Amino acid sequence: MTLEVPNDTIKKELQMASTDALNFLRERLSNDLLQFTFQLSKESTATEYAYTPEEKYQKLAEKYPQVEALRKHFNLDL
C-alpha cells in the first residue's frame, strides 16, 4: 500500500509507527507480504510558511484582496 504524505517529517514519523501496524495487520490477515510505502505529495512540497508580520500580511492579502483595499482606505501602516 502506498500512502501519500505532505512532508518528510510526517513520512519519517509514519515509517517509525508503521512497524506495529504492519505486524498487527500481517498477523490478522495472515499475509507476510503486506507492506507500506510512503511518498511525498507533489502538491505540498513547495509550501511556504509566513513567519514575519509582513509575510503574514502578504499571505493574507493574496488570499483576501479586500484586505489591501481596507488598508489603503483607512490609511493603515504595517
Biotite code that builds the C-alpha atoms (Angstrom):
import biotite.structure as struc

atoms = struc.array([
    struc.Atom([0.000, 0.000, 0.000], chain_id="A", res_id=1, res_name="MET", atom_name="CA", element="C"),
    struc.Atom([1.360, 3.420, -0.952], chain_id="A", res_id=2, res_name="THR", atom_name="CA", element="C"),
    struc.Atom([0.488, 6.372, 1.246], chain_id="A", res_id=3, res_name="LEU", atom_name="CA", element="C"),
    struc.Atom([0.971, 9.958, 0.095], chain_id="A", res_id=4, res_name="GLU", atom_name="CA", element="C"),
    struc.Atom([2.246, 12.315, 2.804], chain_id="A", res_id=5, res_name="VAL", atom_name="CA", element="C"),
    struc.Atom([2.667, 16.113, 2.775], chain_id="A", res_id=6, res_name="PRO", atom_name="CA", element="C"),
    struc.Atom([6.247, 16.369, 4.091], chain_id="A", res_id=7, res_name="ASN", atom_name="CA", element="C"),
    struc.Atom([9.352, 14.439, 5.031], chain_id="A", res_id=8, res_name="ASP", atom_name="CA", element="C"),
    struc.Atom([8.828, 14.803, 8.781], chain_id="A", res_id=9, res_name="THR", atom_name="CA", element="C"),
    struc.Atom([5.449, 13.093, 8.646], chain_id="A", res_id=10, res_name="ILE", atom_name="CA", element="C"),
    struc.Atom([6.919, 10.454, 6.348], chain_id="A", res_id=11, res_name="LYS", atom_name="CA", element="C"),
    struc.Atom([9.599, 9.598, 8.925], chain_id="A", res_id=12, res_name="LYS", atom_name="CA", element="C"),
    struc.Atom([7.084, 9.540, 11.790], chain_id="A", res_id=13, res_name="GLU", atom_name="CA", element="C"),
    struc.Atom([4.764, 7.215, 9.891], chain_id="A", res_id=14, res_name="LEU", atom_name="CA", element="C"),
    struc.Atom([7.621, 4.926, 8.924], chain_id="A", res_id=15, res_name="GLN", atom_name="CA", element="C"),
    struc.Atom([8.557, 4.543, 12.584], chain_id="A", res_id=16, res_name="MET", atom_name="CA", element="C"),
    struc.Atom([4.950, 3.935, 13.647], chain_id="A", res_id=17, res_name="ALA", atom_name="CA", element="C"),
    struc.Atom([4.123, 1.594, 10.778], chain_id="A", res_id=18, res_name="SER", atom_name="CA", element="C"),
    struc.Atom([6.083, -1.340, 12.211], chain_id="A", res_id=19, res_name="THR", atom_name="CA", element="C"),
    struc.Atom([3.497, -2.122, 14.887], chain_id="A", res_id=20, res_name="ASP", atom_name="CA", element="C"),
    struc.Atom([0.604, -1.580, 12.488], chain_id="A", res_id=21, res_name="ALA", atom_name="CA", element="C"),
    struc.Atom([2.174, -3.859, 9.887], chain_id="A", res_id=22, res_name="LEU", atom_name="CA", element="C"),
    struc.Atom([2.847, -6.594, 12.421], chain_id="A", res_id=23, res_name="ASN", atom_name="CA", element="C"),
    struc.Atom([-0.775, -6.435, 13.581], chain_id="A", res_id=24, res_name="PHE", atom_name="CA", element="C"),
    struc.Atom([-2.181, -6.474, 10.032], chain_id="A", res_id=25, res_name="LEU", atom_name="CA", element="C"),
    struc.Atom([0.139, -9.234, 8.859], chain_id="A", res_id=26, res_name="ARG", atom_name="CA", element="C"),
    struc.Atom([-0.935, -11.426, 11.765], chain_id="A", res_id=27, res_name="GLU", atom_name="CA", element="C"),
    struc.Atom([-4.671, -10.707, 11.399], chain_id="A", res_id=28, res_name="ARG", atom_name="CA", element="C"),
    struc.Atom([-4.672, -11.067, 7.612], chain_id="A", res_id=29, res_name="LEU", atom_name="CA", element="C"),
    struc.Atom([-2.175, -13.951, 7.512], chain_id="A", res_id=30, res_name="SER", atom_name="CA", element="C"),
    struc.Atom([-0.230, -12.063, 4.873], chain_id="A", res_id=31, res_name="ASN", atom_name="CA", element="C"),
    struc.Atom([3.509, -11.616, 5.419], chain_id="A", res_id=32, res_name="ASP", atom_name="CA", element="C"),
    struc.Atom([3.881, -9.768, 2.112], chain_id="A", res_id=33, res_name="LEU", atom_name="CA", element="C"),
    struc.Atom([1.894, -6.750, 3.278], chain_id="A", res_id=34, res_name="LEU", atom_name="CA", element="C"),
    struc.Atom([3.940, -3.533, 3.360], chain_id="A", res_id=35, res_name="GLN", atom_name="CA", element="C"),
    struc.Atom([3.548, 0.241, 3.443], chain_id="A", res_id=36, res_name="PHE", atom_name="CA", element="C"),
    struc.Atom([5.417, 2.657, 1.214], chain_id="A", res_id=37, res_name="THR", atom_name="CA", element="C"),
    struc.Atom([5.334, 6.403, 1.685], chain_id="A", res_id=38, res_name="PHE", atom_name="CA", element="C"),
    struc.Atom([5.800, 9.051, -0.960], chain_id="A", res_id=39, res_name="GLN", atom_name="CA", element="C"),
    struc.Atom([5.806, 12.809, -0.708], chain_id="A", res_id=40, res_name="LEU", atom_name="CA", element="C"),
    struc.Atom([2.801, 14.624, -2.112], chain_id="A", res_id=41, res_name="SER", atom_name="CA", element="C"),
    struc.Atom([3.694, 16.692, -5.159], chain_id="A", res_id=42, res_name="LYS", atom_name="CA", element="C"),
    struc.Atom([1.304, 19.497, -4.201], chain_id="A", res_id=43, res_name="GLU", atom_name="CA", element="C"),
    struc.Atom([2.707, 20.184, -0.747], chain_id="A", res_id=44, res_name="SER", atom_name="CA", element="C"),
    struc.Atom([6.439, 20.149, -1.498], chain_id="A", res_id=45, res_name="THR", atom_name="CA", element="C"),
    struc.Atom([6.513, 23.887, -2.269], chain_id="A", res_id=46, res_name="ALA", atom_name="CA", element="C"),
    struc.Atom([4.619, 25.060, 0.781], chain_id="A", res_id=47, res_name="THR", atom_name="CA", element="C"),
    struc.Atom([5.839, 28.416, 2.024], chain_id="A", res_id=48, res_name="GLU", atom_name="CA", element="C"),
    struc.Atom([5.392, 29.497, 5.608], chain_id="A", res_id=49, res_name="TYR", atom_name="CA", element="C"),
    struc.Atom([4.974, 33.095, 6.714], chain_id="A", res_id=50, res_name="ALA", atom_name="CA", element="C"),
    struc.Atom([6.988, 33.975, 9.804], chain_id="A", res_id=51, res_name="TYR", atom_name="CA", element="C"),
    struc.Atom([7.266, 37.750, 9.971], chain_id="A", res_id=52, res_name="THR", atom_name="CA", element="C"),
    struc.Atom([4.274, 40.098, 10.270], chain_id="A", res_id=53, res_name="PRO", atom_name="CA", element="C"),
    struc.Atom([4.990, 41.405, 6.750], chain_id="A", res_id=54, res_name="GLU", atom_name="CA", element="C"),
    struc.Atom([4.989, 37.880, 5.291], chain_id="A", res_id=55, res_name="GLU", atom_name="CA", element="C"),
    struc.Atom([1.778, 37.058, 7.143], chain_id="A", res_id=56, res_name="LYS", atom_name="CA", element="C"),
    struc.Atom([0.145, 40.211, 5.798], chain_id="A", res_id=57, res_name="TYR", atom_name="CA", element="C"),
    struc.Atom([1.245, 39.387, 2.234], chain_id="A", res_id=58, res_name="GLN", atom_name="CA", element="C"),
    struc.Atom([-0.228, 35.889, 2.511], chain_id="A", res_id=59, res_name="LYS", atom_name="CA", element="C"),
    struc.Atom([-3.466, 37.321, 3.881], chain_id="A", res_id=60, res_name="LEU", atom_name="CA", element="C"),
    struc.Atom([-3.621, 39.968, 1.153], chain_id="A", res_id=61, res_name="ALA", atom_name="CA", element="C"),
    struc.Atom([-3.033, 37.322, -1.532], chain_id="A", res_id=62, res_name="GLU", atom_name="CA", element="C"),
    struc.Atom([-5.845, 35.207, -0.191], chain_id="A", res_id=63, res_name="LYS", atom_name="CA", element="C"),
    struc.Atom([-8.209, 38.129, 0.500], chain_id="A", res_id=64, res_name="TYR", atom_name="CA", element="C"),
    struc.Atom([-7.540, 41.102, -1.820], chain_id="A", res_id=65, res_name="PRO", atom_name="CA", element="C"),
    struc.Atom([-10.111, 43.165, 0.107], chain_id="A", res_id=66, res_name="GLN", atom_name="CA", element="C"),
    struc.Atom([-7.622, 43.425, 2.992], chain_id="A", res_id=67, res_name="VAL", atom_name="CA", element="C"),
    struc.Atom([-5.333, 45.597, 0.877], chain_id="A", res_id=68, res_name="GLU", atom_name="CA", element="C"),
    struc.Atom([-8.256, 47.813, -0.138], chain_id="A", res_id=69, res_name="ALA", atom_name="CA", element="C"),
    struc.Atom([-9.219, 48.270, 3.527], chain_id="A", res_id=70, res_name="LEU", atom_name="CA", element="C"),
    struc.Atom([-5.625, 49.070, 4.480], chain_id="A", res_id=71, res_name="ARG", atom_name="CA", element="C"),
    struc.Atom([-5.470, 51.789, 1.822], chain_id="A", res_id=72, res_name="LYS", atom_name="CA", element="C"),
    struc.Atom([-8.959, 53.123, 2.600], chain_id="A", res_id=73, res_name="HIS", atom_name="CA", element="C"),
    struc.Atom([-8.177, 53.583, 6.299], chain_id="A", res_id=74, res_name="PHE", atom_name="CA", element="C"),
    struc.Atom([-4.563, 54.664, 5.597], chain_id="A", res_id=75, res_name="ASN", atom_name="CA", element="C"),
    struc.Atom([-3.084, 51.922, 7.810], chain_id="A", res_id=76, res_name="LEU", atom_name="CA", element="C"),
    struc.Atom([0.584, 51.016, 8.150], chain_id="A", res_id=77, res_name="ASP", atom_name="CA", element="C"),
    struc.Atom([2.001, 47.551, 8.521], chain_id="A", res_id=78, res_name="LEU", atom_name="CA", element="C"),
])
